[in-house]
Amino acid sequence: MASSDTTAEKSDTRFFGQPWALVHIFGVEMWERFSFYGMQGILLIYLYFSVTEGGLGLSQAVAGGIVGAYGGSVYLSTILGAWIADRMLGSERVLFLSAIVIVAGHVALALLPGFIGVGVGLVLVALGSGGLKANATSVVGTLYSADDTRRDAGFSLFYLGINLGAFMGPILTGILQSTLGFHYGFGLAAIGMTLGLVQYSFGRKALPDEARRVPNPLPSSRYPLVAIIAVAAVALIAVLVLVGVVRADNLASIVIIGTIVATVAYFAVILSSRRIDGTERSRVWGFLPLFVTSVAFWSLYQQQFTVLTVYSDERLDRNIFGFEMPVSWVQSINPVFIIILSGVFAAIWTRLGRRQPSTPVKFALGAMIMGAAFLLFLPFAGGGANSTPLIAIIGILFVFTVAELLISPVGLSVTTKLAPKVFHTQMVALFFLSIALGTAISGWLVQFYDPKNEVPYFSILGAIAILVGLGLLVAVKPVLRLMKGVS
């Protein structure tokens, strides 16, 4: 019977060679990314633009730290979404509820004024996006059998949906922000996510029953304890904010510390569990060097939304035939390359089949190429306003994209393969924790960026990423031994 089910799964090629059910997750993730990147495209400048320009007037360093902390919190909150999926509701139901929370967050940003709107909106979007991200990935994983060679190609196609939304979001919100104001841009993000929620609500029943399964059900007697802990956590955070322990200028550092603690705890819980066997435990150890490489990669890559946004506002020549494009449009360049190249990479992996490079090799190359992308900023170091041509940033972001395609969709795929059965969604959350840590670091690093002395910044960070990649490349064989047949 299992063999016949596997054959049926592989024969379903209605969505560009992939299972038809992928289209439903593709759609909700596309609209979620539209709203997420559309809002994030104008968030940093909203925070540091002056009040007369419609902004909140914060310093660039504090604004960058907030954006980095928020971005890190999105991925940090995948822990909560993954735990609820694994213990209480299952991945598909958490995905659906998370989409509702995201809509509420964008509505708050659009309608509530000043710092109240930012606080309420970012908290809701972070919680909702975290729950949706980990579980959307997990649901995609349920569409494929373990030996289905279409898996990496399927995740690349899923990644295409993400980037269709990421491309359109900053363009459209940027137009509204520059013509009507910031809150109109935030309002468009809310409308986009609402469309995604409606679309998914009609298609979710077509997903496999495995997507709704609760792998490790929590006894009903422990539900009251969970409720008490949740209320206590919210109260603690409120108190820390009121007494000044948690402030706008130290948010990134707090998220970094919180992510490191969560990472260590997660690895410890999974590795010490009696519910996993020796092979599964070895695979988790094999995931550790991939995790470290991922952190190094994302700490540079996510500077698209911090340092590169400031760079684009102050240094980039954004004049296109007499039209000055909005700052947020720069964030749509990378998704264009993803849209073009994700299909190319998917075709390459499919064509190569079992002859394609192993996951550790892909990760190593991705980190090294990301480091090289930072070194490409050096020829333009020390320039003044409008000194960096747009074509240069386009070229640099092309290199960003090549590096991303070697790590992000591949990382999502390998995580689902390395995950122990009872920690399936929570292992996906671990991968997102690497992004959380890298993203929070990208915001923390803004304080060290000095437009008057850029060479040390770009050269040191670029060199570190290259060294991390080289280290993993040297260690490929022992890492593969730990991965026990997963490549």
C-alpha positions as CSV (number, residue, x, y, z in Angstrom):
1,M,0.0,0.0,0.0
2,A,2.8,2.4,0.9
3,S,4.4,1.7,-2.5
4,S,1.2,2.5,-4.3
5,D,0.8,5.8,-2.4
6,T,4.3,6.8,-3.2
7,T,3.6,6.1,-6.9
8,A,0.5,8.2,-6.8
9,E,2.4,11.1,-5.2
10,K,5.1,11.0,-7.9
11,S,2.5,10.8,-10.7
12,D,0.9,14.1,-9.6
13,T,2.8,16.6,-11.7
14,R,0.0,19.1,-12.4
15,F,1.8,22.2,-11.0
16,F,4.8,22.6,-13.2
17,G,5.8,19.0,-12.5
18,Q,5.0,19.2,-8.8
19,P,2.0,18.1,-6.8
20,W,-1.1,20.3,-7.3
21,A,-1.5,20.8,-3.6
22,L,1.7,22.9,-3.7
23,V,-0.3,25.7,-5.4
24,H,-2.3,26.5,-2.3
25,I,0.8,26.9,-0.1
26,F,2.5,28.8,-3.0
27,G,-0.4,31.3,-3.0
28,V,-0.7,32.1,0.7
29,E,3.1,32.4,1.0
30,M,3.2,34.7,-2.1
31,W,0.7,37.1,-0.6
32,E,2.3,36.9,2.9
33,R,5.6,37.9,1.3
34,F,3.9,40.7,-0.7
35,S,2.7,42.2,2.6
36,F,5.8,41.4,4.6
37,Y,8.3,42.9,2.1
38,G,5.9,45.6,1.1
39,M,5.7,46.8,4.6
40,Q,9.4,46.2,5.4
41,G,10.4,48.1,2.2
42,I,9.1,51.4,3.8
43,L,9.5,50.5,7.5
44,L,13.1,51.7,8.0
45,I,12.7,55.0,6.3
46,Y,9.4,55.5,8.2
47,L,11.3,55.1,11.4
48,Y,14.1,57.5,10.6
49,F,12.5,60.1,8.2
50,S,11.7,63.3,10.0
51,V,8.2,64.0,11.2
52,T,7.7,66.6,8.5
53,E,8.4,63.9,6.0
54,G,5.8,61.6,7.5
55,G,8.2,59.6,9.6
56,L,9.0,59.2,13.3
57,G,12.4,60.9,13.4
58,L,14.5,58.2,15.0
59,S,18.3,58.0,14.4
60,Q,19.4,55.6,11.7
61,A,21.3,53.4,14.1
62,V,18.2,53.0,16.4
63,A,15.9,52.5,13.4
64,G,18.2,49.9,11.9
65,G,18.3,48.1,15.2
66,I,14.5,48.0,15.4
67,V,14.2,46.6,11.9
68,G,16.8,44.0,12.6
69,A,15.2,43.1,15.9
70,Y,11.8,42.9,14.3
71,G,13.1,40.7,11.4
72,G,14.9,38.5,13.9
73,S,11.7,38.2,16.0
74,V,9.8,37.0,13.0
75,Y,12.1,34.0,12.7
76,L,12.4,33.6,16.5
77,S,8.6,33.3,16.8
78,T,8.8,30.2,14.5
79,I,9.6,28.4,17.8
80,L,6.1,29.2,19.1
81,G,4.4,28.4,15.8
82,A,6.3,25.1,15.5
83,W,5.6,24.1,19.1
84,I,1.9,24.7,18.8
85,A,1.9,22.7,15.5
86,D,3.8,19.8,17.0
87,R,1.9,19.7,20.3
88,M,-1.5,21.1,19.8
89,L,-2.9,21.9,16.4
90,G,-0.8,20.6,13.5
91,S,1.0,22.6,10.9
92,E,-1.9,23.3,8.5
93,R,-4.2,24.8,11.2
94,V,-1.4,27.0,12.7
95,L,-0.6,28.2,9.2
96,F,-4.2,29.3,8.7
97,L,-4.5,31.0,12.1
98,S,-1.1,32.8,11.6
99,A,-2.4,34.3,8.4
100,I,-5.3,35.9,10.3
101,V,-2.9,37.4,12.9
102,I,-0.7,38.8,10.1
103,V,-3.7,40.6,8.6
104,A,-4.5,42.2,12.0
105,G,-0.9,43.4,12.3
106,H,-0.8,45.1,9.0
107,V,-4.2,46.7,9.7
108,A,-2.7,48.1,13.0
109,L,0.3,49.6,11.2
110,A,-2.1,51.2,8.6
111,L,-4.6,52.6,11.1
112,L,-2.9,53.2,14.4
113,P,-0.8,56.4,14.7
114,G,3.0,56.7,15.5
115,F,4.8,54.4,17.9
116,I,1.5,52.7,19.0
117,G,0.9,51.4,15.5
118,V,4.6,50.3,15.1
119,G,4.5,48.4,18.4
120,V,1.2,46.7,18.0
121,G,1.6,46.1,14.3
122,L,5.2,44.7,14.4
123,V,4.4,42.4,17.3
124,L,1.4,40.9,15.5
125,V,3.2,40.6,12.1
126,A,6.2,39.0,13.8
127,L,4.1,36.4,15.6
128,G,1.9,35.6,12.6
129,S,4.8,35.5,10.1
130,G,6.8,33.2,12.4
131,G,3.9,30.8,12.7
132,L,3.2,30.8,9.0
133,K,6.8,30.5,7.8
134,A,7.8,27.4,9.8
135,N,4.5,25.6,9.1
136,A,4.2,26.5,5.4
137,T,7.7,24.9,4.9
138,S,6.6,21.9,6.9
139,V,3.4,21.4,4.9
140,V,5.4,21.6,1.7
141,G,7.5,18.8,3.0
142,T,4.5,16.6,3.5
143,L,3.8,16.7,-0.3
144,Y,6.9,14.5,-1.0
145,S,8.1,11.1,-0.1
146,A,11.6,10.8,1.4
147,D,13.1,9.5,-1.9
148,D,11.3,11.9,-4.3
149,T,14.1,13.6,-6.2
150,R,11.6,16.5,-7.0
151,R,11.9,17.8,-3.5
152,D,14.6,20.4,-4.0
153,A,13.0,21.5,-7.2
154,G,9.6,21.8,-5.4
155,F,11.1,23.9,-2.7
156,S,12.7,26.1,-5.4
157,L,9.3,26.6,-7.0
158,F,7.8,27.3,-3.6
159,Y,10.6,29.9,-3.2
160,L,9.5,31.4,-6.6
161,G,6.1,32.2,-5.1
162,I,7.7,33.8,-2.1
163,N,9.7,36.1,-4.4
164,L,6.8,37.0,-6.7
165,G,5.2,38.6,-3.7
166,A,8.5,40.0,-2.5
167,F,9.0,41.7,-5.9
168,M,5.6,43.4,-6.1
169,G,5.3,44.4,-2.5
170,P,8.0,47.1,-2.2
171,I,7.2,48.5,-5.7
172,L,3.5,49.1,-4.9
173,T,3.9,50.2,-1.3
174,G,6.8,52.4,-2.4
175,I,4.6,54.2,-4.9
176,L,1.8,54.8,-2.4
177,Q,4.3,55.9,0.3
178,S,6.0,58.4,-2.0
179,T,2.7,59.8,-3.3
180,L,0.1,59.5,-0.6
181,G,2.1,58.7,2.6
182,F,3.4,55.8,4.7
183,H,0.0,54.6,6.1
184,Y,-1.4,54.1,2.6
185,G,1.6,51.9,1.9
186,F,1.0,49.9,5.1
187,G,-2.7,49.7,4.1
188,L,-1.9,48.1,0.8
189,A,0.2,45.4,2.7
190,A,-2.9,44.7,4.7
191,I,-5.1,44.3,1.6
192,G,-2.5,41.9,0.0
193,M,-2.4,39.6,3.1
194,T,-6.2,39.6,3.2
195,L,-6.2,38.3,-0.4
196,G,-3.8,35.6,0.6
197,L,-5.9,34.6,3.5
198,V,-9.1,34.3,1.4
199,Q,-7.3,32.3,-1.3
200,Y,-5.9,29.9,1.2
201,S,-9.1,29.4,3.1
202,F,-10.7,27.9,-0.1
203,G,-7.8,25.6,-0.9
204,R,-6.6,24.3,2.4
205,K,-8.9,21.2,2.4
206,A,-7.0,19.8,-0.6
207,L,-3.8,19.4,1.5
208,P,-2.9,15.9,2.7
209,D,-4.0,14.7,6.1
210,E,-0.4,14.5,7.1
211,A,-0.3,18.3,7.2
212,R,-2.9,18.3,9.9
213,R,-1.4,15.6,12.1
214,V,-0.2,16.5,15.5
215,P,3.1,14.6,15.9
216,N,3.5,14.8,19.7
217,P,0.1,15.7,21.2
218,L,0.1,17.7,24.5
219,P,-2.1,16.1,27.2
220,S,-5.2,18.1,27.7
221,S,-4.5,18.4,31.4
222,R,-1.5,20.6,30.6
223,Y,-3.5,23.2,28.6
224,P,-4.1,25.4,31.6
225,L,-0.4,25.5,32.4
226,V,0.3,26.6,28.8
227,A,-2.2,29.4,29.2
228,I,-0.7,30.5,32.5
229,I,2.8,30.6,31.0
230,A,1.6,32.6,28.0
231,V,0.0,35.2,30.2
232,A,3.1,35.4,32.4
233,A,5.4,35.8,29.4
234,V,3.3,38.7,28.1
235,A,3.2,40.3,31.5
236,L,7.0,40.0,31.9
237,I,7.7,41.6,28.6
238,A,5.3,44.5,29.4
239,V,7.1,45.0,32.8
240,L,10.5,45.0,31.1
241,V,9.4,47.6,28.6
242,L,7.8,49.8,31.3
243,V,10.9,49.8,33.6
244,G,13.2,50.5,30.6
245,V,15.1,47.2,30.4
246,V,13.8,46.7,26.9
247,R,14.3,49.8,24.8
248,A,14.3,50.8,21.2
249,D,18.1,51.1,21.2
250,N,18.9,47.7,22.6
251,L,16.2,45.6,20.8
252,A,18.6,43.9,18.4
253,S,20.9,42.8,21.2
254,I,18.0,41.4,23.2
255,V,16.8,39.4,20.2
256,I,20.4,38.1,19.6
257,I,20.7,36.9,23.2
258,G,17.2,35.4,23.1
259,T,17.9,33.6,19.9
260,I,21.2,32.1,21.1
261,V,19.5,30.9,24.3
262,A,16.6,29.4,22.3
263,T,19.0,27.7,19.8
264,V,21.1,26.1,22.6
265,A,17.9,24.9,24.3
266,Y,16.4,23.5,21.2
267,F,19.5,21.6,20.2
268,A,19.8,20.3,23.8
269,V,16.2,19.2,23.9
270,I,16.3,17.4,20.6
271,L,19.7,15.7,21.1
272,S,18.8,14.5,24.6
273,S,15.4,13.2,23.7
274,R,14.8,9.5,24.2
275,R,12.3,9.5,21.4
276,I,14.9,9.8,18.6
277,D,17.2,7.0,17.6
278,G,21.0,7.0,16.9
279,T,20.7,7.8,13.2
280,E,18.3,10.8,13.9
281,R,20.6,12.1,16.6
282,S,23.6,11.9,14.3
283,R,21.7,13.9,11.6
284,V,20.9,16.6,14.1
285,W,24.7,16.9,14.8
286,G,25.2,17.1,11.1
287,F,22.8,20.0,10.9
288,L,24.9,22.1,13.4
289,P,27.6,23.2,10.9
290,L,24.9,24.0,8.4
291,F,23.3,26.2,11.1
292,V,26.5,28.1,11.8
293,T,27.1,28.7,8.1
294,S,23.5,29.9,7.7
295,V,23.9,32.5,10.5
296,A,27.0,33.9,8.8
297,F,25.1,34.1,5.5
298,W,22.0,35.8,6.8
299,S,23.9,38.3,8.9
300,L,25.2,39.7,5.6
301,Y,22.2,39.0,3.3
302,Q,19.6,40.7,5.6
303,Q,21.6,44.0,5.4
304,Q,19.5,44.6,2.3
305,F,16.9,45.9,4.8
306,T,19.3,47.8,7.1
307,V,22.6,49.1,5.8
308,L,21.7,48.8,2.1
309,T,18.5,50.8,2.7
310,V,20.5,53.6,4.2
311,Y,23.1,53.3,1.5
312,S,20.3,53.5,-1.2
313,D,18.7,56.5,0.4
314,E,22.0,58.5,0.7
315,R,24.5,57.2,-1.8
316,L,22.7,55.5,-4.6
317,D,22.0,57.3,-7.9
318,R,18.2,56.4,-8.2
319,N,17.6,58.7,-11.1
320,I,16.0,56.8,-14.0
321,F,15.4,59.0,-17.0
322,G,14.5,62.0,-14.8
323,F,12.4,59.9,-12.4
324,E,13.7,59.3,-8.9
325,M,12.6,55.8,-7.9
326,P,11.5,55.3,-4.3
327,V,14.1,53.8,-1.9
328,S,12.0,50.7,-1.4
329,W,12.3,49.7,-5.0
330,V,15.9,48.5,-4.4
331,Q,14.4,45.7,-2.4
332,S,12.5,44.4,-5.5
333,I,15.8,43.8,-7.4
334,N,16.7,40.7,-5.6
335,P,13.3,39.0,-6.1
336,V,13.5,39.7,-9.8
337,F,16.7,37.7,-9.9
338,I,15.1,35.0,-7.7
339,I,12.2,34.7,-10.1
340,I,14.6,34.4,-13.1
341,L,17.1,32.1,-11.4
342,S,15.0,29.9,-9.2
343,G,13.7,28.1,-12.3
344,V,17.2,27.7,-13.6
345,F,18.5,26.3,-10.3
346,A,15.5,24.0,-10.0
347,A,16.2,22.7,-13.6
348,I,19.8,22.2,-12.7
349,W,19.1,20.2,-9.6
350,T,16.5,18.1,-11.4
351,R,18.8,17.5,-14.3
352,L,21.7,16.5,-12.1
353,G,19.5,14.3,-9.9
354,R,21.8,12.3,-7.6
355,R,24.9,13.8,-9.2
356,Q,24.2,17.3,-7.8
357,P,26.6,18.8,-5.2
358,S,25.8,17.8,-1.6
359,T,24.1,20.2,0.7
360,P,27.2,21.1,2.7
361,V,29.0,22.0,-0.6
362,K,26.0,24.2,-1.6
363,F,26.1,25.9,1.8
364,A,29.8,26.5,1.7
365,L,29.6,28.0,-1.8
366,G,26.7,30.2,-0.7
367,A,28.6,31.7,2.2
368,M,31.7,32.3,0.1
369,I,29.7,34.0,-2.7
370,M,27.9,36.1,-0.1
371,G,31.2,37.3,1.3
372,A,32.4,38.1,-2.2
373,A,29.3,40.2,-2.7
374,F,30.3,42.4,0.2
375,L,33.8,42.9,-1.3
376,L,32.1,44.2,-4.4
377,F,31.1,47.3,-2.5
378,L,34.7,48.3,-2.0
379,P,35.3,50.0,-5.4
380,F,32.5,52.5,-4.5
381,A,33.7,53.1,-0.9
382,G,34.0,56.7,0.2
383,G,31.8,58.2,-2.5
384,G,29.3,61.0,-2.0
385,A,25.6,61.4,-2.7
386,N,24.4,59.7,-5.9
387,S,27.9,58.3,-6.4
388,T,27.0,54.7,-6.7
389,P,25.4,53.8,-10.1
390,L,22.2,51.8,-10.0
391,I,23.7,49.1,-12.3
392,A,26.4,48.5,-9.6
393,I,23.8,47.7,-7.0
394,I,21.9,45.5,-9.5
395,G,25.1,43.5,-10.1
396,I,25.9,43.2,-6.4
397,L,22.3,42.0,-5.7
398,F,22.7,39.5,-8.5
399,V,25.6,37.9,-6.6
400,F,23.4,38.1,-3.4
401,T,20.8,36.0,-5.3
402,V,23.2,33.3,-6.4
403,A,24.3,32.9,-2.9
404,E,20.8,32.8,-1.5
405,L,19.7,30.1,-3.9
406,L,22.5,27.9,-2.7
407,I,21.4,28.2,0.9
408,S,17.8,29.2,1.5
409,P,15.6,26.8,-0.5
410,V,18.3,24.0,-0.1
411,G,18.3,24.7,3.7
412,L,14.5,24.4,3.9
413,S,14.7,21.1,2.0
414,V,17.5,19.5,3.9
415,T,16.0,20.4,7.2
416,T,12.9,18.5,6.5
417,K,15.1,15.5,5.5
418,L,17.3,15.7,8.6
419,A,14.5,16.2,11.1
420,P,13.6,13.4,13.6
421,K,10.0,12.3,13.1
422,V,8.8,13.7,16.5
423,F,10.6,17.0,16.0
424,H,9.7,17.6,12.3
425,T,8.3,21.2,12.5
426,Q,10.6,22.2,15.3
427,M,13.6,21.3,13.3
428,V,12.3,23.6,10.6
429,A,12.0,26.2,13.3
430,L,15.7,25.6,14.1
431,F,16.6,26.5,10.5
432,F,14.6,29.7,10.9
433,L,16.4,30.4,14.2
434,S,19.6,30.7,12.1
435,I,17.9,33.3,10.0
436,A,16.6,35.0,13.2
437,L,20.1,35.2,14.6
438,G,21.6,36.4,11.3
439,T,18.8,39.0,10.9
440,A,19.2,40.4,14.4
441,I,22.9,40.6,13.9
442,S,22.4,42.5,10.6
443,G,20.4,45.2,12.6
444,W,23.0,45.3,15.4
445,L,25.8,45.8,12.8
446,V,24.2,49.1,11.6
447,Q,26.0,50.9,14.4
448,F,29.4,50.0,13.0
449,Y,28.6,51.2,9.5
450,D,30.3,54.5,8.8
451,P,29.7,56.0,5.3
452,K,33.0,58.0,5.7
453,N,35.0,54.8,6.3
454,E,33.3,51.9,4.6
455,V,36.4,49.8,3.6
456,P,36.8,48.0,7.0
457,Y,33.1,47.3,7.3
458,F,32.6,45.6,3.9
459,S,36.0,43.9,3.8
460,I,36.0,42.4,7.3
461,L,32.4,41.1,7.0
462,G,33.1,39.8,3.5
463,A,36.2,38.0,4.7
464,I,34.5,36.4,7.7
465,A,31.8,34.9,5.4
466,I,34.4,33.5,3.0
467,L,36.3,31.9,5.8
468,V,33.2,30.3,7.2
469,G,32.4,28.9,3.8
470,L,35.9,27.6,3.4
471,G,35.8,25.9,6.8
472,L,32.6,24.0,5.9
473,L,34.1,23.1,2.5
474,V,37.1,21.5,4.2
475,A,34.7,19.6,6.6
476,V,32.3,18.3,4.0
477,K,33.2,14.6,4.4
478,P,32.8,14.4,8.2
479,V,29.6,16.4,8.0
480,L,28.1,14.0,5.4
481,R,29.0,11.1,7.6
482,L,27.0,12.7,10.4
483,M,24.1,13.2,8.0
484,K,23.8,9.4,7.6
485,G,22.7,9.1,4.0
486,V,21.1,12.5,3.6
487,S,23.0,14.6,1.1
